[in-house]
């Protein structure tokens, strides 16, 4: 198997064996350190949205491998035209084929793209992942999705890596409660979509827990059901969904029913301010090891006592991002 010169826009782009290949490489880097196997290579990150863990992990991983890291905050960059055949007499200054295909592809060896959805637009428009797909189509080098509307594969690898470090034996012996939690603003579904599909495909028992009206993308749910079968269950009661879970993974996301309608979304989420992972709910789990992708709103999504407690895997989960990012860069470019 070879991931050389491959783009990764979703973990669904990888077979189970290829995913295992990346996790094994990350484990090797943890034990032996990251060797400079990419001397002379150039890695470029285009960040259309803010980033702490993703950008830091990409830069540390690239430099540890001996590559040059070039990361740009391009949220203020002139808007790119994505449509072929467009008459560019409006506000679009440059076509993606020129910026990516004719320039960046000729001077760097890999391009990473982070682009969030506009949560004020209808889901049919926001859910298309148009930018990251357009970059991948225009590029002549591998492209990594560093979080888009639908998926966050680098976070998904870190999540799997963290679970594998703690959970032994048959994955179906372990129950993961992937739960919605209150947040004052709507957030993308990318982390949840990725975790749901990754955990189901890896063989864990997964409970998807969320209030009524906060369903995920129907295509993602159909795929998860096919992967998880009777190992996947859905719950609209948080206490029921978390009870007895080996792991609690909390994450907020926008209401699919009112996606694009910020006023209605705010009204819906305000009804569920009690959806917080606290000591009482963790005590009812078994033992309810806590995971979250960060950043997290303390005492809104999760209480201090859980986040800083002995069963919190959040720090390890975040720091694993460097190892899995290094593994991806090594396997794609070395």
C-alpha positions in Angstrom: 0.0 0.0 0.0 1.2 3.5 -0.8 -0.3 6.8 0.1 2.5 8.6 -1.9 1.2 11.7 -3.7 -2.4 11.1 -2.5 -4.8 13.8 -1.5 -6.9 13.2 1.7 -10.1 15.2 1.8 -11.9 12.7 4.1 -11.0 9.6 6.1 -13.4 7.8 3.6 -10.6 8.4 1.1 -8.6 5.8 3.0 -9.0 2.1 3.4 -9.0 0.6 6.9 -5.5 -0.7 6.2 -4.3 2.7 5.1 -5.7 4.3 8.2 -3.9 1.7 10.3 -0.7 2.4 8.4 -1.0 6.1 9.4 -1.8 5.3 13.0 1.2 2.8 13.2 3.5 5.5 11.7 2.3 8.0 14.3 2.9 5.5 17.1 6.4 5.0 15.7 7.1 8.7 15.8 5.9 8.8 19.4 8.3 6.1 20.4 11.3 7.0 18.3 10.9 10.6 17.4 10.2 12.2 14.0 13.1 11.7 11.6 13.9 14.4 8.9 12.7 12.4 5.9 11.3 15.4 3.9 14.4 17.5 3.6 14.0 20.0 0.7 10.2 19.6 0.5 7.8 22.4 0.8 4.4 22.2 2.6 1.9 25.1 2.2 -1.1 25.6 4.4 -3.9 28.0 3.3 -6.1 29.0 6.2 -9.2 30.8 5.2 -10.3 30.5 8.9 -8.5 30.9 12.3 -6.5 27.9 13.6 -4.4 27.0 16.6 -4.0 23.2 16.8 -4.3 22.5 13.1 -1.8 25.1 12.0 0.6 24.5 14.8 0.5 20.8 14.2 1.1 21.2 10.4 4.1 23.5 11.0 5.7 21.5 13.7 5.2 18.2 11.8 6.6 19.6 8.6 9.7 21.2 10.2 10.3 18.1 12.3 10.4 16.1 9.1 12.9 18.5 7.6 10.4 20.2 5.2 9.9 24.0 4.8 6.5 25.1 6.1 4.6 28.0 4.5 1.3 28.8 6.2 -0.9 31.8 5.2 -3.9 33.4 6.8 -5.8 34.0 3.5 -9.2 35.0 4.9 -8.6 38.5 3.6 -7.3 37.3 0.2 -9.2 38.3 -2.9 -12.1 36.0 -3.6 -11.3 33.0 -5.9 -13.5 32.1 -8.8 -14.3 28.4 -8.6 -16.5 27.9 -11.7 -15.0 26.8 -15.0 -16.0 29.1 -17.9 -16.9 32.0 -15.6 -16.9 35.5 -17.1 -14.9 37.2 -14.3 -16.4 40.7 -14.5 -17.6 40.7 -10.9 -15.8 40.7 -7.5 -13.7 37.6 -8.2 -10.1 38.6 -8.8 -8.4 35.3 -9.7 -9.5 31.8 -10.8 -8.6 28.8 -8.5 -6.9 27.2 -11.5 -4.5 30.1 -11.8 -3.7 30.5 -8.1 -3.4 26.8 -7.3 -2.8 25.0 -10.6 -0.5 27.5 -12.4 1.3 28.9 -9.3 1.3 27.0 -6.0 1.4 23.6 -7.6 4.7 24.6 -9.3 6.5 25.8 -6.1 5.3 23.6 -3.3 4.9 19.8 -2.8 1.7 19.7 -0.8 -1.2 22.1 -0.1 -3.4 22.0 3.0 -6.7 23.9 3.0 -8.9 25.0 6.0 -12.2 26.5 5.0 -15.3 26.7 7.2 -18.9 27.0 6.0 -20.9 30.2 6.1 -23.4 29.2 8.7 -25.7 31.9 7.6 -26.3 30.3 4.3 -28.7 27.4 3.6 -27.2 23.9 4.1 -27.6 23.0 0.4 -25.1 25.7 -0.4 -22.9 25.5 2.7 -22.5 21.7 2.6 -20.9 21.4 -0.8 -17.2 21.7 0.3 -16.8 23.6 -2.9 -13.5 25.4 -2.1 -11.5 22.4 -0.9 -12.7 20.3 -3.8 -11.9 23.0 -6.3 -8.4 23.3 -4.9 -7.9 19.6 -5.1 -9.1 19.5 -8.7 -6.9 22.4 -9.7 -3.8 21.2 -7.9 -1.0 19.1 -9.4 0.2 18.2 -5.9 -1.5 16.4 -3.0 -4.1 18.3 -1.1 -5.0 17.8 2.6 -8.3 18.9 4.1 -7.5 20.8 7.3 -11.2 21.1 8.0 -14.1 21.9 5.7 -17.8 22.1 5.9 -18.2 18.3 6.0 -15.0 16.7 7.3 -11.9 17.1 9.4 -9.7 14.1 8.7 -6.6 15.2 10.6 -8.7 15.5 13.8 -10.3 12.2 13.1 -6.9 10.5 13.0 -6.0 12.0 16.3 -9.3 10.8 17.8 -8.6 7.3 16.6 -5.0 7.4 17.8 -6.2 8.5 21.3 -8.8 5.7 21.5 -6.3 3.1 20.4 -3.9 4.3 23.1 -6.4 3.5 25.8 -8.9 0.9 24.6 -7.7 -2.7 24.2 -9.3 -5.7 22.8 -12.4 -5.9 20.5 -13.6 -2.4 19.6 -17.2 -3.6 19.9 -16.6 -4.1 23.6 -16.3 -0.3 24.0 -19.2 2.2 23.9 -18.5 5.8 22.7 -21.2 8.4 23.3 -20.7 11.1 20.7 -22.9 13.9 22.2 -24.1 17.3 21.2 -23.5 20.0 23.9 -24.8 23.5 24.3 -22.8 26.3 22.7 -24.0 29.9 22.3 -23.2 29.9 18.6 -23.8 27.4 15.8 -20.7 25.4 14.8 -19.8 23.3 11.8 -20.5 19.5 11.7 -17.1 18.5 10.3 -15.6 17.1 13.5 -18.8 15.2 14.4 -19.3 13.8 10.9 -15.7 12.6 10.8 -15.7 11.1 14.3 -19.0 9.3 13.7 -17.9 7.7 10.5 -14.4 6.9 11.9 -15.7 5.3 15.1 -18.3 3.2 13.3 -15.9 2.0 10.7 -13.3 1.1 13.4 -15.9 -1.2 15.0 -16.8 0.7 18.2 -20.3 0.8 19.6 -21.4 4.3 19.0 -24.3 6.3 20.5 -25.1 9.5 18.7 -26.7 11.8 21.3 -28.4 15.1 20.4 -31.6 17.0 20.9 -34.4 16.7 18.4 -33.8 18.9 15.4 -30.0 18.7 15.5 -29.7 15.8 13.1 -26.5 15.5 11.0 -26.2 15.5 7.3 -28.6 12.7 6.0 -25.9 11.3 3.6 -23.4 11.1 6.5 -26.0 9.4 8.7 -26.9 6.8 5.9 -23.2 6.0 5.6 -22.8 5.7 9.4 -25.7 3.4 9.6 -24.3 1.2 6.9 -20.9 1.1 8.7 -22.2 0.8 12.2 -25.2 -1.5 11.8 -26.7 -2.5 15.1 -23.5 -1.0 16.8 -24.9 2.5 16.2 -27.8 3.9 18.2 -29.4 7.3 18.4 -30.6 9.1 21.6 -32.4 12.4 22.2 -32.0 12.2 26.0 -28.5 13.1 27.1 -28.6 11.2 30.4 -29.8 8.1 28.7 -27.2 8.4 25.9 -24.2 8.9 28.3 -25.2 6.4 30.9 -22.6 3.5 31.1 -20.5 4.9 28.2 -16.8 4.1 28.2 -16.0 7.4 26.4 -17.9 10.7 26.2 -17.0 12.7 23.1 -18.7 16.1 23.3 -19.1 18.5 20.4 -21.7 21.1 19.4 -23.0 21.6 15.9 -25.5 23.6 14.1 -29.1 22.5 13.8 -29.6 20.8 10.4 -33.3 21.7 10.4 -32.6 25.5 10.7 -29.2 25.7 9.1 -28.7 29.1 7.6 -31.5 30.6 9.7 -29.4 32.0 12.6 -32.3 33.4 14.5 -34.2 30.1 14.5 -31.0 28.1 15.3 -30.4 30.4 18.3 -33.9 29.8 19.5 -33.6 26.1 19.2 -30.2 25.8 21.0 -31.4 28.1 23.8 -33.8 25.3 24.8 -31.0 23.0 25.6 -28.6 24.9 27.8 -28.7 22.0 30.2 -26.8 19.8 27.7 -23.5 20.0 29.5 -21.1 17.2 30.5 -20.8 17.6 34.2 -19.7 15.4 37.2 -23.1 13.9 37.7 -23.4 12.7 34.0 -19.8 11.5 34.0 -20.4 9.6 37.2 -23.2 7.7 35.5 -20.9 6.7 32.7 -18.3 3.9 32.9 -16.0 5.7 33.5 -16.9 8.3 30.9 -13.4 9.3 29.7 -13.8 12.7 28.2 -12.8 13.8 24.8 -13.2 17.1 22.9 -11.4 18.5 19.8 -10.9 22.0 21.4 -11.4 24.9 21.6 -14.1 24.3 24.3 -16.3 26.7 26.3 -15.6 25.7 30.0 -18.7 25.3 32.2 -20.9 25.6 29.1 -20.0 22.5 27.1 -18.2 20.7 29.9 -17.5 21.5 33.6 -14.0 22.3 34.9 -14.0 19.2 37.1 -14.6 16.9 34.1 -12.2 18.7 31.7 -9.4 18.8 34.2 -10.3 15.5 35.9 -8.4 12.2 35.9 -10.5 10.7 33.1 -9.9 13.6 30.6 -8.0 12.6 27.5 -8.3 16.1 25.9 -4.6 17.1 26.3 -3.4 13.9 24.8 -5.9 14.1 22.0 -4.8 17.6 21.1 -1.1 16.9 21.3 -1.5 13.7 19.1 -2.3 16.1 16.3 1.4 16.6 15.7 2.1 12.9 15.5 -0.7 12.1 13.1 0.0 15.1 10.9 3.7 14.0 10.7 2.5 10.5 9.8 0.3 11.9 7.0 3.1 14.1 5.6 5.6 11.3 5.7 3.4 8.8 4.0 2.3 11.2 1.3 5.6 12.9 0.5 8.5 10.7 1.7 
